């Protein structure tokens, strides 16, 4: 079988699957192809998890468009598929690499499995282009690994046969639990000086009475007015809470996200700006945060798994389980609502504790194991259908 991915989030979430399949030899002969839709950030994750990439399609170009990515994946993956003739291709999530790789497998009449299948907002432009990428993968894939019962329901509603859908939990939690350590030593010098090697503020995010808020905003649909509003809100709170709050802000490399963050937040004493961190530094930083402000998809799964609430700067989420569970506060890009929510979480201890202690609905660290068992069952190598992950207990 051939696992294909191309971005940092895909690599993080596919790493546990790749490791699980490699550990089950000779039941599985597992190979990896990376498109390198993201280059530097992808390589960091591959190195961290020790993944052996058999094929590197190296498609990344400066200022690449979605059409550029799609065409290059199709052109460069197809010869690999013809050479390897895998029994199945595994793709992940919602990137352009995902949609194009699933389509390439379909063109070659090779079965395709979709990890993290079934997430939906119902709006094809939010998130863009991820919503349609997921739906395209869902149409052409043959086996679907849904992280939650809600994701499974979405697939069944779209006509996907129930026998092809397996509820596994999310592999993001597997990767997270493999990486977060109490005595983690940060590679980033600024973070190392702030936190040292002792995770002495686990689930409190406090250093000398100062609460740490981690920020990462980069969604394509927020570019423009939305990003301006988010940054103004953060600057307002930072200036109002200079004595008791510290913002640690990851500045995305996309100029549409980077420029407004630098313009609004540079020069504020209690705001520390830094370039995107390697995955191990990033998740260990999250584990030491009081809460997170973000528009990311994966953070909605990761942060609650370690008791860290999320203020989500998006109008819609394809992970409604987080809202139901109470681990995420959905605030959109309304400047006043963002400010009010951050202030309330800082001052309202009851609300904070309710969010921090709510059960994370996305996984228990055994998703990759369930995916491997599902593949054995699907190929007829196991007589027993694997037990599904229960989103809520």
Secondary structure as GFF3:
##gff-version 3
##sequence-region A 1 393
A	DSSP	beta_strand	2	5	.	.	.	ID=ss1
A	DSSP	alpha_helix	8	22	.	.	.	ID=ss2
A	DSSP	beta_strand	31	34	.	.	.	ID=ss3
A	DSSP	alpha_helix	40	49	.	.	.	ID=ss4
A	DSSP	beta_strand	55	56	.	.	.	ID=ss5
A	DSSP	alpha_helix	66	84	.	.	.	ID=ss6
A	DSSP	beta_strand	89	92	.	.	.	ID=ss7
A	DSSP	alpha_helix	96	107	.	.	.	ID=ss8
A	DSSP	beta_strand	112	117	.	.	.	ID=ss9
A	DSSP	alpha_helix	130	140	.	.	.	ID=ss10
A	DSSP	beta_strand	143	146	.	.	.	ID=ss11
A	DSSP	alpha_helix	149	157	.	.	.	ID=ss12
A	DSSP	three_ten_helix	162	164	.	.	.	ID=ss13
A	DSSP	beta_strand	165	167	.	.	.	ID=ss14
A	DSSP	alpha_helix	171	179	.	.	.	ID=ss15
A	DSSP	alpha_helix	189	195	.	.	.	ID=ss16
A	DSSP	beta_strand	206	207	.	.	.	ID=ss17
A	DSSP	beta_strand	210	216	.	.	.	ID=ss18
A	DSSP	three_ten_helix	220	222	.	.	.	ID=ss19
A	DSSP	alpha_helix	225	240	.	.	.	ID=ss20
A	DSSP	beta_strand	245	251	.	.	.	ID=ss21
A	DSSP	alpha_helix	255	265	.	.	.	ID=ss22
A	DSSP	beta_strand	271	275	.	.	.	ID=ss23
A	DSSP	alpha_helix	279	286	.	.	.	ID=ss24
A	DSSP	beta_strand	291	294	.	.	.	ID=ss25
A	DSSP	alpha_helix	299	305	.	.	.	ID=ss26
A	DSSP	beta_strand	309	312	.	.	.	ID=ss27
A	DSSP	alpha_helix	320	325	.	.	.	ID=ss28
A	DSSP	beta_strand	328	330	.	.	.	ID=ss29
A	DSSP	alpha_helix	335	347	.	.	.	ID=ss30
A	DSSP	alpha_helix	349	357	.	.	.	ID=ss31
A	DSSP	alpha_helix	367	378	.	.	.	ID=ss32
###
